[in-house]
C-alpha cells in the first residue's frame, strides 16, 4: 500500500488515498469504513473488505491518521481520524495531474468475448448477467437518490457526490440498454457459428457505431 518517494516521503497507492478521503469526511472505525466502501466506492473502486481493516492501521502508523480507542458496551473499538499530515497528503494527491486510465473489469463481458467457444445459451446467459447487474445497481442508485431527496442532500459533499452519481447512473443505464440490444441481436441465433449473414451484420454494427459518434456533436454527448 505504500513505498518511499525519491525525496524520502511515504508514497501511498490510490486505495490508501481513498481511505484518507473517507476519513476526511469524519472519524470512523474500520467497520464503518467498510460500510462506506460498500455503500458508495465499491461501484468504481472495489476492494476486499479484509484489506480495509489493515489500511487505517497503516495510515495511523505513518502519522496520516489518528487512532482513538474507545468502548462500545464491553466491546473495544478503534476510531480513526485524518491528521493534519494526512490532509496535506490527500491534497497533494488530488493536486497531481497524472491519473491512471479508467479500466473496465467484467467477467460477463469476458465470456461474451469468448462466446464463440461456448453455446448460444452460454452467450445469452452472459448478456443477461450484465442486464441483471445493471438493474440491481440502478435499484440501489434509486434508493440512495430517494433517501437523499427525503433526508436532504449532504450539505458538505452533495454537490460533488452528484457528479459521481450521474456517471454511475448513466453507465448502468448504458449497460442495461446494451444488454437489451444484445439479446435482440441474438434473438434469431440458434448457435454461435460465424455465418456470412452474421459477418455482414457485424460490419453493419461497426458502421452504425461510427456513424452515431461522428453525427453527434460533442455538446450533445454529455448528460442533461
Residue, then its C-alpha position, 0 to 999 in steps of 0.5 A: x500500500x505504500x513505498x518511499x518517494x525519491x525525496x524520502x516521503x511515504x508514497x501511498x497507492x490510490x486505495x490508501x488515498x481513498x481511505x484518507x478521503x473517507x476519513x476526511x469526511x469524519x472519524x470512523x472505525x474500520x467497520x464503518x469504513x467498510x460500510x462506506x466502501x460498500x455503500x458508495x466506492x465499491x461501484x468504481x473502486x472495489x476492494x476486499x473488505x479484509x484489506x480495509x481493516x489493515x489500511x487505517x492501521x497503516x495510515x495511523x502508523x505513518x502519522x496520516x491518521x489518528x487512532x482513538x480507542x474507545x468502548x462500545x458496551x464491553x466491546x473495544x473499538x478503534x476510531x480513526x481520524x485524518x491528521x493534519x499530515x494526512x490532509x496535506x497528503x490527500x491534497x497533494x494527491x488530488x493536486x497531481x495531474x497524472x491519473x491512471x486510465x479508467x479500466x473496465x473489469x467484467x467477467x460477463x463481458x469476458x465470456x461474451x468475448x469468448x462466446x464463440x467457444x461456448x453455446x448460444x445459451x452460454x452467450x445469452x446467459x452472459x448478456x443477461x448477467x450484465x442486464x441483471x447487474x445493471x438493474x440491481x445497481x440502478x435499484x440501489x442508485x434509486x434508493x440512495x437518490x430517494x433517501x437523499x431527496x427525503x433526508x436532504x442532500x449532504x450539505x458538505x459533499x452533495x454537490x460533488x457526490x452528484x457528479x459521481x452519481x450521474x456517471x454511475x447512473x448513466x453507465x448502468x443505464x448504458x449497460x442495461x440498454x446494451x444488454x437489451x440490444x444484445x439479446x435482440x441481436x441474438x434473438x434469431x441465433x440458434x448457435x454461435x457459428x460465424x455465418x456470412x449473414x452474421x459477418x455482414x451484420x457485424x460490419x453493419x454494427x461497426x458502421x452504425x457505431x461510427x456513424x452515431x459518434x461522428x453525427x453527434x456533436x460533442x455538446x450533445x454527448x454529455x448528460x442533461 
